[in-house]
């Protein structure tokens, strides 16, 4: 409890109802939070009222507030601009701060007699530069494509100093380099090619092809067939590069595409910037996990676009931000024209939105040494099931039996979207006299969940899962939910429903089914989990059934009871190992006479 609350409440009771910005400070009078309000008195009062229902983040901030200042503005929009400016200036602890770990990147054209085109992290060396770009990915791709298409050298040889000193390298022979090292290309012709490559980077493939086609026709008319052939090959290379890039850039004139992916550490937000039908740049930001009900997209867009000159015509997002009107006003005033915030449902922009999310997921995956597909699958699954965050630790169960014999269950664990085999468990159904899948599932889950309550068992048995999946439908879920209530455990439970061909069809709750067929990554993950738990439980059932069969055979030998048969089966776990055992070894293991050991050996040979 903050001892300054009485003072803060009294101060707030006299506060104006005008729009403005409030500035929270700690005991050292350092700014810890800046916010805007349509009504300052109502907004600030909400922080200091009695019996608040603050989120953990807000509660932590309020507990550190010693005093606050405020600035009155004429409108909520002016408050928004002032809030953005102050946040960038002071970087308060409890505000969402945009931090990307990427510096600026440049494309350099060196000032040598035979210039090179390279990707650089600064512009300190001599030469001509394109940029700056915020994305190393974009500059690397552009430089690589230009050098490949125009067959420019990327080796460390110096020209003209190294002309003729060595044979051309492999790149020349596989037509990735024009072979400047041979000394047969003039500096003038080479520089012209470099300028064409620079123009290709700046303007894209369409204009480059148009210009080169004209040059090729002129060369052919002058009977310069070698030059015409070179231009023909270059045109083909440009078109190939263009075809390769069509998946990510064709048909988008001016748009930013914002993709968000969640991970345990927080959120990753990618902004793919398209200008003049090309992927122009990319930026990635890592943010902390949002509080419940907090719209990170709204806060991100306000901070990201405030003060920017290059505002696109369209901003593609996966949902309309909470403060859409204010954001649109901000964007349009800065752009001096209309700006559309768009949520695509299908088509080209929807594909690009998925690509932006994939980029965010890739960055999240790198942080946890996971693949983007795993990150996306967990995010999709969590969202489909209405979970607060992606389920990192998933347990799945399946019952397997042969009629009323060998009734068992298997438990598999997936952590971060991958099987965690050292956490797998096997259960023997003990309380069910006859085949009863619901009763068996109830028994097995109660035994397993008790380990969480009592904290008895290994580190995996005492760990609380983020999600439990049962191989079955609504009936299986309804058999388990009462156990969770009884043990007061808050763990989401769902069933994995199969079709008549034993393929994953849907996710079941206690009262309905959730279709996930069209959510590809989540569907693939659930299918993998369902297949794995089924394989594991069936394997255990067959093993146990074999042991029961072997045990019944061993019991036919006079003097061998269940305990002695069990000793033999515990030592020799497979039929092959049993058959390799000698009569003497069997007698010692079971604790019987050599004569009985010989009889056991005879029976085993005929199993």
GICOR-V189636 format. One record per residue. RES is the residue in one letter. PSI is psi in radians with two decimals (NA if undefined). Layout:
RES;PSI
RES;PSI
This chain:
X;2.31
X;2.07
X;-0.25
X;0.01
X;-0.78
X;-0.76
X;-0.79
X;-0.68
X;-0.74
X;-0.73
X;-0.71
X;-0.51
X;-0.37
X;0.10
X;2.63
X;2.76
X;0.16
X;2.87
X;2.75
X;-2.95
X;2.38
X;2.54
X;1.83
X;2.41
X;2.65
X;-2.97
X;-0.53
X;0.10
X;0.41
X;2.46
X;2.17
X;-0.29
X;2.44
X;2.30
X;2.84
X;2.81
X;2.50
X;-0.57
X;1.81
X;-0.77
X;-0.83
X;-0.74
X;-0.82
X;-0.62
X;-0.62
X;-0.42
X;-0.55
X;0.16
X;2.85
X;2.64
X;0.94
X;2.75
X;0.88
X;2.65
X;2.82
X;-0.69
X;-0.80
X;-0.71
X;-0.71
X;-0.71
X;-0.83
X;-0.66
X;-0.32
X;0.02
X;2.15
X;-0.61
X;3.04
X;2.71
X;2.95
X;2.70
X;2.11
X;2.42
X;2.96
X;-0.38
X;2.89
X;-0.58
X;-0.73
X;-0.64
X;-0.68
X;-0.82
X;-0.73
X;-0.71
X;-0.83
X;-0.79
X;-0.76
X;-0.67
X;-0.76
X;-0.55
X;-0.75
X;-0.36
X;1.08
X;2.62
X;-0.71
X;0.09
X;2.71
X;2.11
X;2.31
X;2.00
X;2.05
X;2.60
X;0.50
X;2.25
X;-2.96
X;2.65
X;2.66
X;2.74
X;2.11
X;2.37
X;1.88
X;2.79
X;0.55
X;2.99
X;-0.63
X;1.57
X;2.65
X;2.64
X;2.10
X;2.83
X;2.24
X;2.64
X;-0.09
X;3.05
X;0.68
X;-0.60
X;2.77
X;2.70
X;-3.05
X;2.51
X;2.51
X;2.44
X;-2.88
X;2.73
X;2.57
X;-0.16
X;2.09
X;-0.55
X;-0.82
X;-0.80
X;-0.70
X;-0.78
X;-0.77
X;-0.79
X;-0.79
X;-0.77
X;-0.74
X;-0.77
X;-0.65
X;-0.84
X;-0.74
X;0.13
X;0.78
X;2.58
X;2.46
X;0.16
X;-3.12
X;0.11
X;2.60
X;2.39
X;2.41
X;0.07
X;-0.65
X;0.27
X;2.22
X;0.06
X;-0.57
X;2.85
X;2.66
X;2.55
X;-3.12
X;-0.64
X;-0.61
X;-0.74
X;-0.45
X;0.29
X;0.68
X;-0.06
X;2.49
X;-0.13
X;0.85
X;-0.53
X;-0.29
X;-0.32
X;0.32
X;0.09
X;2.18
X;2.71
X;-0.61
X;-0.82
X;-0.70
X;-0.78
X;-0.62
X;-0.72
X;-0.72
X;-0.73
X;-0.63
X;-0.67
X;-0.70
X;-0.74
X;-0.66
X;-0.75
X;-0.72
X;-0.76
X;-0.25
X;3.14
X;-0.58
X;-0.90
X;-0.61
X;-0.80
X;-0.75
X;-0.77
X;-0.76
X;-0.57
X;-0.70
X;-0.75
X;-0.66
X;-0.73
X;-0.73
X;-0.70
X;-0.70
X;-0.69
X;-0.54
X;0.11
X;0.43
X;1.29
X;-0.55
X;-0.76
X;-0.70
X;-0.70
X;-0.68
X;-0.75
X;-0.66
X;-0.80
X;-0.64
X;-0.70
X;-0.75
X;-0.70
X;-0.72
X;-0.77
X;-0.65
X;-0.74
X;-0.70
X;-0.74
X;-0.70
X;-0.63
X;-0.15
X;-0.56
X;-0.47
X;-0.11
X;-0.18
X;2.50
X;0.17
X;1.91
X;-0.96
X;1.76
X;2.58
X;2.32
X;2.08
X;2.03
X;2.37
X;2.35
X;2.42
X;2.59
X;3.12
X;-0.60
X;-0.41
X;-2.52
X;2.56
X;2.27
X;2.13
X;2.41
X;1.94
X;2.13
X;2.06
X;2.22
X;2.34
X;0.83
X;0.38
X;2.62
X;1.89
X;-0.68
X;2.95
X;2.45
X;2.51
X;2.38
X;2.53
X;2.24
X;2.80
X;2.95
X;2.39
X;2.69
X;2.83
X;2.24
X;-0.03
X;2.23
X;1.67
X;-0.63
X;-0.76
X;-0.84
X;-0.69
X;-0.84
X;-0.70
X;-0.84
X;-0.68
X;-0.73
X;-0.25
X;2.13
X;0.00
X;2.50
X;-0.65
X;1.45
X;2.14
X;2.97
X;-0.55
X;2.43
X;2.06
X;2.18
X;2.92
X;-0.16
X;2.74
X;2.20
X;2.70
X;-0.73
X;0.90
X;-0.78
X;-0.79
X;-0.73
X;-0.77
X;-0.72
X;-0.74
X;-0.84
X;-0.79
X;-0.60
X;-0.66
X;-0.60
X;-0.44
X;0.39
X;3.14
X;2.50
X;2.31
X;2.21
X;2.04
X;2.35
X;1.78
X;2.56
X;-0.44
X;3.09
X;-2.84
X;-0.83
X;-0.56
X;-0.65
X;-0.71
X;-0.60
X;-0.73
X;-0.67
X;-0.72
X;-0.71
X;-0.67
X;-0.70
X;-0.75
X;-0.73
X;-0.60
X;-0.74
X;-0.71
X;-0.68
X;-0.70
X;-0.69
X;-0.52
X;0.23
X;0.76
X;2.97
X;2.74
X;-0.62
X;-0.66
X;-0.72
X;-0.83
X;-0.72
X;-0.80
X;-0.67
X;-0.79
X;-0.74
X;-0.81
X;-0.75
X;-0.71
X;-0.61
X;0.02
X;0.46
X;2.69
X;-0.54
X;2.85
X;2.39
X;1.88
X;-0.69
X;1.92
X;2.30
X;2.43
X;2.52
X;2.56
X;2.42
X;2.39
X;2.43
X;2.87
X;1.76
X;-2.17
X;0.14
X;2.65
X;0.85
X;2.08
X;3.01
X;2.62
X;2.48
X;2.12
X;2.72
X;2.34
X;2.15
X;2.22
X;0.58
X;0.14
X;2.61
X;2.34
X;1.46
X;-0.49
X;-0.19
X;-0.06
X;2.58
X;2.66
X;2.49
X;2.44
X;2.21
X;2.16
X;-0.52
X;-0.21
X;2.04
X;-0.63
X;2.90
X;2.11
X;1.65
X;-0.75
X;-0.79
X;-0.68
X;-0.74
X;-0.72
X;-0.81
X;-0.85
X;-0.80
X;-0.60
X;-0.76
X;-0.72
X;-0.81
X;-0.42
X;-0.51
X;-0.53
X;-0.70
X;-0.82
X;-0.27
X;0.65
X;2.32
X;-3.02
X;-3.14
X;-0.43
X;-0.60
X;-0.46
X;-0.06
X;2.38
X;2.13
X;2.74
X;-0.36
X;2.43
X;2.25
X;2.32
X;2.36
X;1.63
X;-3.07
X;-2.60
X;-0.60
X;-0.71
X;-0.71
X;-0.78
X;-0.44
X;-0.39
X;-0.58
X;-0.74
X;-0.56
X;-0.75
X;-0.71
X;-0.80
X;-0.72
X;-0.01
X;0.84
X;2.26
X;1.47
X;2.14
X;2.36
X;2.30
X;2.73
X;2.65
X;1.88
X;2.37
X;2.73
X;-3.04
X;-0.16
X;0.28
X;0.57
X;2.59
X;2.29
X;-0.70
X;3.06
X;2.32
X;2.44
X;-2.97
X;-0.34
X;-0.18
X;3.10
X;2.50
X;2.06
X;2.23
X;0.17
X;-0.61
X;0.05
X;1.51
X;-0.93
X;-0.78
X;-0.71
X;-0.77
X;-0.70
X;-0.83
X;-0.68
X;-0.75
X;-0.77
X;-0.79
X;-0.73
X;-0.71
X;-0.77
X;-0.59
X;-0.79
X;-0.79
X;-0.77
X;-0.68
X;-0.71
X;-0.75
X;-0.71
X;-0.77
X;-0.72
X;-0.78
X;-0.67
X;-0.70
X;-0.75
X;-0.67
X;-0.69
X;-0.81
X;-0.72
X;-0.75
X;-0.57
X;-0.75
X;-0.52
X;-0.22
X;-0.25
X;2.24
X;2.29
X;-0.03
X;1.97
X;-3.01
X;-0.68
X;-0.72
X;-0.66
X;-0.69
X;-0.68
X;-0.74
X;-0.80
X;-0.52
X;-0.64
X;-0.76
X;1.62
X;-0.33
X;2.84
X;-0.68
X;-0.74
X;-0.65
X;-0.79
X;-0.43
X;-0.27
X;2.45
X;2.81
X;-0.68
X;-0.75
X;-0.68
X;-0.70
X;-0.75
X;-0.75
X;-0.77
X;-0.26
X;0.74
X;3.06
X;2.87
X;-0.60
X;-0.77
X;-0.62
X;-0.65
X;-0.69
X;-0.70
X;-0.74
X;-0.74
X;-0.81
X;-0.75
X;-0.65
X;-0.39
X;0.16
X;NA
